[in-house]
């Protein structure tokens, strides 16, 4: 029976109504603090995981993991693509011609990057084909001068499928009449949407049309590569350039979106650290609760000692009580946090629809909706940290309870 004494009495103290209501208030505050800290930490880390996932799948699904270019352009690009595909890390390659320009329609002007692509090769390195709202990449036939626009770019220009847009490129054409900017009329044949900032500044055209516009002849601007692991892009690009020798240059996704990815990782670590402090504060409130309970229960402790309870058993009683408060707060926090993490995207979408507002504008942020991705490993780490902090907060009050001297207490009873 004495072996079960700490558990039984500790749980009894948790359920018992106290004469000192302030102690009950502090206990409730500690429990609510743990619940709130755990729930918010699970939710925030899930949202940060969502941003990380969206960056990898949406942004880096459209942006090449690596690009191999030549100063004079690539003429025998098919042979080079087959050679690079033999590398273990390279799982896809496709030619491209990039041209920065400005689209104009009905007095509206928008800058964009126009990618000349080969429709049959593009699926090897990009997810664009899976995000077409209207039209198809197959409509980008050579000589048709068709273009596929991002949804936000099309909206800003006020155009749809079948409309005509004018592309102005930052190069001049010299004619007998003088120097004129190079212009070309395109027909909008499709619109894509990936829910990211790329929808506002990216367009696709047939690679042969862009070769003609850029006056490259049979050469292409370079090859875009898809790798099996985007985190080896920098080292793999260097290895490829070393293999190809002089005359080639390579870039990878870290040049364009590396800072964004690093910022998300840094923010995730810092937010986790700050919210862990909230859990720590709530856990150490248990110290105050137990210290006051120990003071309130001096007589009970003295009686327990006189009937044979050891100091270790007394410590166990108050450690059980503190851990019980922590377990309840952590359990409720985990349930609430997991529920929010699984439903926050739909909840925010409903609020946006109901209020007619947009929390994330793709023109400002790199995605247009709030993502959430629950990792159970994060939940495990959060629960472990909360339990650890709760356990540490019970040691000092329990130690003080074990040092209570029965003779001194009962002398005045």
C-alpha positions in Angstrom: 0.0 0.0 0.0 2.8 2.4 0.9 4.3 1.8 -2.6 1.1 3.3 -4.1 0.8 6.1 -1.6 2.5 8.8 -3.7 0.3 8.1 -6.7 -3.0 7.9 -4.8 -2.4 10.9 -2.6 -0.9 13.0 -5.4 -3.9 12.4 -7.6 -6.2 13.1 -4.7 -4.5 16.5 -4.1 -5.2 17.3 -7.8 -8.9 16.6 -7.5 -9.4 18.1 -4.0 -11.0 21.5 -3.5 -8.6 23.7 -1.6 -9.4 26.2 1.2 -7.0 28.6 -0.5 -8.6 29.4 -3.8 -5.6 31.3 -5.0 -3.6 28.1 -5.1 -6.4 26.6 -7.4 -6.2 29.7 -9.6 -2.4 29.3 -10.0 -2.9 25.6 -10.8 -5.5 26.4 -13.5 -3.2 29.2 -14.9 -0.3 26.7 -15.1 -2.5 24.2 -16.9 -3.9 26.7 -19.3 -0.4 28.1 -20.0 0.9 24.7 -20.9 -2.1 24.0 -23.0 -1.8 27.3 -24.9 2.0 27.0 -25.3 1.9 23.4 -26.7 -1.1 24.1 -29.0 0.4 27.3 -30.4 3.8 25.7 -30.9 2.3 22.7 -32.8 0.2 25.1 -35.0 3.1 27.5 -35.8 5.5 24.7 -36.6 2.9 23.1 -38.8 2.4 26.3 -40.7 6.2 26.7 -41.1 6.4 23.2 -42.3 3.7 24.0 -44.8 5.6 27.0 -46.1 8.7 24.9 -46.4 6.8 22.2 -48.3 5.1 24.7 -50.6 8.5 26.3 -51.4 9.9 22.9 -52.3 6.9 21.7 -54.4 5.4 24.8 -55.9 8.2 27.3 -56.3 11.0 24.8 -56.8 8.7 22.8 -59.0 8.6 25.7 -61.4 12.1 27.1 -60.8 14.9 24.8 -62.1 17.1 23.1 -59.5 20.1 23.9 -61.8 20.8 25.6 -65.1 23.6 24.9 -67.4 24.4 27.7 -69.9 27.0 28.6 -72.5 28.1 32.1 -73.4 27.7 31.3 -77.1 24.5 29.3 -76.6 24.0 25.5 -76.8 23.6 24.1 -80.3 24.0 20.4 -79.7 21.8 20.6 -76.7 20.1 17.2 -77.1 23.4 15.3 -77.0 24.4 17.3 -73.9 21.0 16.6 -72.2 21.5 12.9 -72.8 25.0 13.1 -71.4 23.9 14.9 -68.2 21.0 12.5 -67.8 23.6 9.7 -67.3 24.6 11.3 -64.0 23.2 9.7 -60.9 21.6 12.8 -59.4 20.1 14.2 -62.6 16.6 12.9 -63.3 15.4 15.4 -65.9 16.7 17.9 -68.5 15.0 20.4 -70.8 16.2 23.2 -73.1 15.2 26.8 -72.5 15.5 30.4 -73.8 14.9 33.1 -71.3 13.9 36.6 -72.3 13.1 39.4 -69.9 10.5 41.7 -71.3 7.3 43.7 -70.8 3.8 42.7 -71.9 1.4 45.4 -73.0 -2.3 45.2 -73.7 -4.9 47.9 -73.9 -2.7 50.4 -72.2 -1.7 48.1 -69.4 2.0 47.1 -69.0 3.5 44.3 -66.9 7.1 43.1 -66.7 7.7 39.3 -66.9 10.2 36.6 -67.6 9.3 34.7 -70.8 10.6 31.2 -70.9 11.0 29.6 -74.3 10.3 25.9 -73.7 10.0 22.6 -75.6 6.5 21.4 -74.7 7.5 17.7 -74.9 10.5 18.1 -72.7 9.1 20.6 -70.1 7.4 18.0 -67.9 10.8 16.5 -67.1 11.8 19.6 -65.1 8.6 21.5 -64.2 5.2 21.1 -62.8 3.7 23.8 -65.0 1.7 21.2 -67.1 -0.2 20.1 -63.9 -1.3 23.6 -63.0 -2.9 24.8 -66.3 -6.2 26.6 -65.6 -7.0 27.0 -69.3 -5.3 25.7 -72.4 -2.4 23.4 -72.6 1.4 23.5 -73.2 0.8 21.6 -76.4 -0.8 24.7 -77.8 2.7 26.3 -77.9 3.3 25.2 -81.5 6.3 26.6 -83.3 5.5 29.6 -85.6 2.1 30.2 -83.9 3.5 32.8 -81.5 1.3 31.6 -78.7 2.0 32.4 -75.0 0.9 31.0 -71.7 0.6 33.5 -68.9 0.4 33.3 -65.1 -3.1 33.9 -63.7 -2.1 37.1 -61.9 -0.2 38.4 -64.9 -3.2 37.8 -67.2 -5.5 39.5 -64.6 -3.2 42.5 -64.4 -3.1 42.8 -68.2 -6.9 42.2 -68.4 -6.5 39.4 -71.0 -7.8 35.9 -71.4 -7.3 33.0 -73.7 -7.6 34.2 -77.3 -6.6 37.8 -76.6 -3.5 39.4 -78.1 -0.6 40.9 -76.1 2.5 42.7 -77.2 5.9 41.7 -75.8 8.6 44.5 -75.7 12.1 43.1 -75.2 15.0 45.3 -74.0 16.9 45.1 -77.3 16.8 47.5 -80.2 16.3 46.8 -83.9 18.3 49.0 -86.3 16.3 49.8 -89.4 16.7 52.4 -92.2 14.1 54.5 -90.4 16.1 54.5 -87.2 16.5 52.5 -84.0 13.3 50.9 -82.7 12.6 48.6 -79.7 11.9 45.0 -80.6 8.2 44.1 -80.4 6.3 41.0 -81.1 2.6 40.2 -80.9 1.6 37.0 -79.1 -1.8 35.2 -78.7 -2.7 34.0 -75.2 -3.3 30.3 -75.6 -3.3 29.3 -71.9 -3.3 30.4 -68.3 -1.6 28.6 -65.4 -1.8 29.1 -61.7 0.5 27.6 -59.0 -0.7 30.0 -56.2 2.6 31.7 -55.9 4.3 34.9 -56.9 5.4 33.2 -60.2 1.8 33.7 -61.4 2.5 37.4 -61.6 5.8 37.5 -63.4 6.2 34.3 -65.5 5.1 33.4 -69.1 5.9 30.5 -71.4 6.3 30.4 -75.2 7.6 27.9 -77.7 11.3 27.7 -77.7 11.6 28.1 -81.5 9.6 31.3 -81.4 11.9 32.6 -78.6 15.0 31.6 -80.6 13.7 33.7 -83.4 12.9 36.6 -81.2 16.3 36.4 -79.4 18.1 35.8 -82.7 19.9 32.7 -81.5 19.5 30.6 -84.6 19.5 26.9 -83.7 21.1 27.5 -80.3 19.2 27.5 -77.0 20.0 29.5 -73.9 20.8 26.5 -71.9 19.5 23.4 -70.1 17.4 23.2 -67.0 18.0 20.2 -64.8 15.8 18.4 -62.2 17.7 16.6 -59.4 16.7 13.8 -57.1 17.6 16.0 -54.1 17.4 19.8 -54.4 19.8 20.2 -51.5 22.7 18.8 -53.6 22.0 21.4 -56.4 25.0 23.5 -55.6 27.6 20.7 -55.4 26.1 18.9 -58.4 26.2 22.1 -60.5 29.8 22.6 -59.7 30.6 19.0 -60.6 28.8 19.3 -63.9 30.7 22.5 -64.8 34.0 20.9 -63.9 33.1 17.9 -66.1 32.1 20.1 -69.1 35.1 22.4 -68.8 35.5 26.0 -69.9 32.8 27.9 -71.8 30.0 26.7 -69.6 28.5 28.3 -66.5 26.0 27.0 -64.0 23.5 28.4 -61.5 21.2 26.6 -59.1 18.0 27.5 -57.1 19.9 28.8 -54.1 20.8 31.9 -56.1 17.2 32.9 -56.7 15.3 31.3 -53.7 18.0 30.2 -51.3 17.6 33.2 -49.0 13.9 32.6 -48.8 14.4 28.9 -47.8 17.0 29.9 -45.3 14.7 32.6 -43.8 11.9 30.0 -43.4 14.3 27.6 -41.6 15.6 30.4 -39.4 12.2 31.6 -38.5 11.0 28.1 -37.7 13.9 27.6 -35.2 13.5 31.1 -33.6 9.7 30.8 -33.3 10.1 27.3 -31.8 12.6 28.7 -29.3 10.4 31.6 -28.3 7.3 29.5 -27.9 9.2 27.0 -25.9 9.8 29.9 -23.5 6.0 30.2 -23.1 5.8 26.5 -22.2 8.7 27.0 -19.7 7.0 29.9 -18.0 3.8 27.8 -17.7 5.7 24.8 -16.4 7.6 26.8 -13.8 4.3 28.2 -12.6 3.8 24.7 -11.3 6.7 25.5 -8.9 4.7 28.3 -7.3 1.6 26.1 -7.1 3.5 23.2 -5.5 5.4 25.5 -3.0 2.1 26.9 -1.8 0.5 23.5 -1.7 3.5 22.2 0.4 3.0 25.1 2.8 -0.7 24.4 3.0 -0.2 20.7 3.6 2.5 20.8 6.3 0.1 19.1 8.8 -0.8 16.3 6.3 2.9 15.8 5.5 3.8 15.5 9.2 1.0 12.9 9.8 2.1 10.9 6.7 5.6 10.8 8.1 4.5 9.6 11.5 2.6 6.7 10.0 5.7 5.5 8.1 5.9 7.5 4.8 9.5 8.1 3.8 10.9 11.4 2.5 11.0 9.7 -0.9 7.3 9.0 -0.8 6.6 12.5 0.2 8.6 13.8 -2.8 6.7 11.4 -5.0 3.3 12.8 -3.8 4.0 16.3 -4.9 5.9 15.2 -8.1 2.8 13.2 -9.0 0.6 16.2 -8.4 2.8 18.5 -10.5 3.1 16.0 -13.3 -0.7 15.5 -13.2 -1.3 19.2 -13.8 1.3 19.1 -16.6 -0.1 16.0 -18.2 -3.6 17.4 -18.4 -2.4 20.7 -19.8 -0.1 19.0 -22.4 -2.7 16.5 -23.4 -5.4 19.1 -24.0 -2.8 21.3 -25.8 -1.8 18.5 -28.1 -5.4 17.7 -29.0 -6.2 21.4 -29.6 -3.0 22.1 -31.5 -3.3 19.0 -33.8 -6.9 19.9 -34.6 -5.9 23.5 -35.5 -2.9 22.3 -37.5 -5.2 20.0 -39.6 -7.9 22.6 -40.2 -6.2 26.0 -40.2 -6.0 26.2 -44.0 -9.7 25.5 -44.4 -10.5 27.8 -41.5 -8.5 30.7 -43.0 -10.1 30.1 -46.4 -13.6 30.3 -44.8 -12.7 33.5 -43.0 -11.3 35.0 -46.3 -14.5 34.1 -48.1 -16.8 35.3 -45.3 -15.0 38.7 -45.0 -14.0 39.1 -48.6 -10.3 39.7 -47.7 -7.0 38.0 -48.6 -4.5 37.4 -45.9 -1.7 36.4 -48.2 -1.4 38.3 -51.5 0.7 36.3 -54.0 1.9 39.6 -55.3 3.6 40.2 -52.0 4.1 36.7 -50.6 5.4 33.7 -52.5 2.1 31.8 -52.0 -1.5 32.9 -51.9 -2.9 30.6 -49.2 -1.9 29.6 -45.7 -0.4 26.1 -45.8 -0.1 23.7 -42.9 1.7 20.4 -42.7 1.6 18.5 -39.4 4.8 16.5 -38.7 4.3 14.0 -35.8 8.0 14.2 -35.1 7.4 17.8 -34.1 4.5 16.8 -31.9 6.7 14.2 -30.2 9.5 16.7 -29.6 7.1 19.3 -28.2 5.5 16.8 -25.8 9.0 15.6 -24.7 10.1 19.2 -24.1 7.0 20.1 -22.2 7.2 16.9 -20.1 10.8 17.6 -19.3 10.2 21.2 -18.2 7.2 20.0 -16.1 9.3 17.4 -14.4 12.1 19.8 -13.6 9.5 22.2 -12.1 8.3 19.6 -9.6 11.7 18.7 -8.1 12.3 21.7 -5.8 8.8 21.9 -4.2 8.9 18.1 -3.7 12.3 18.3 -2.1 11.1 21.0 0.2 8.1 18.8 1.2 10.4 15.9 2.0 12.4 18.1 4.4 9.4 18.9 6.5 10.1 17.8 10.1 7.0 16.2 11.7 7.9 17.2 15.3 8.2 20.9 14.5 4.9 20.9 12.6 2.8 18.9 15.1 4.1 20.8 18.1 1.8 23.6 17.4 -1.2 21.6 16.2 
